[in-house]
Amino acid sequence: MTDPDPSDLELAVRSDLARWKLAGTSLGAAALDLAKAIAADDLRPAARAMLHAQLNKNLSDLRKLAPPEVVEDEVDEVKRQRERRRDAAGMA
């Protein structure tokens, strides 16, 4: 038996976990379970709201555990080029 197609929410959670490099964590697995449960057709609105609140808390906790994203800009590239030129000229 195969799993049904993942919901948009589950796909988004998987994407966040991959970006944060936390896909293999227990908290990440719990977030995926919550996303799957939210997608259930027979879920009452109050239960869905409760699960959404718990998922938001889990994702917030996961976001805090994620390593900082490295954002490079043009200044970083200029710095690398300068270092390469210095190395090539023997000025290291």
N, C-alpha and C positions, 0 to 999 in steps of 0.2 A: 504494500500500500504506500503510495507516495503522498507527500504533504501537498495540500492545495497551494495554489499560487500565493506568494507572499503579498500582504497588503502594502499599500504605499507607505504606511507608517512603519511597518517592519523593514522595508527597504531603506527608509530614511534612517532608522536606528542603526541598521547594519552599516550604512555609509558613515555615520558619525563614529561608530566604534572603530571602524577601519582607519578613519582619519586620525583619531585619537590614539591609535595603536593599543586599544583596550578590548579587542574582540574576544580574547581568550580568558577574560576575567569572569569571576562569578557574578559580579555586579552587572557586567555586560550581558551575561546569559540571562540574568533576571530581567533586565530591560527588554531583551528580545522576547522572553516569555510574556511579559506584560503587553508588548505590542501585538503579539499573536492573540492574546486573550481579548484585547480591545476589539479585534477584528471579528470576533465570534458573532454570528447572526442572531443568536438567541439571548444576547446580553441585554439586561434592562438598563435604561438610561442612568439610573443612580449608580449602578455598579460600574458602568462605563466611565462615568465622571470620576469615581473613586480610583479606578485603574489609571486614568489619565493623570490624576494628581500624583499617584505613586510613581508613574513613569517619569513625570517631570522632575520629581525629587531624585530619582536614580540618575537621570541624565545630568542633572546639576552636579551631583556627587562625582560622576564620571568625568565631567568637564574639568573639575578641580584636580583630578588625578592625572589628566592628560599632560604629556610633556608640552612645553611651550612651542608654538609653531614658529619656525624660523622663516622670517620674511626678509628677503634680500632685495636691495634696490640698486640703482645705478652707482651709488657711491661705493658699495661693496665690490661691484665689478671693476670700477676704476682702481680700487685698492689692490685687487688681485692682479690686474694688468701691470701695475707699478711693481708689485713684488716679483712677478715673472721677469720683467725687464731688469730689475736689480740683480736677481739670481743669474740671469744670462750674462750680465756684465761683471759678475764676480763681486758684487757689492753686498752680498748677504751678510 
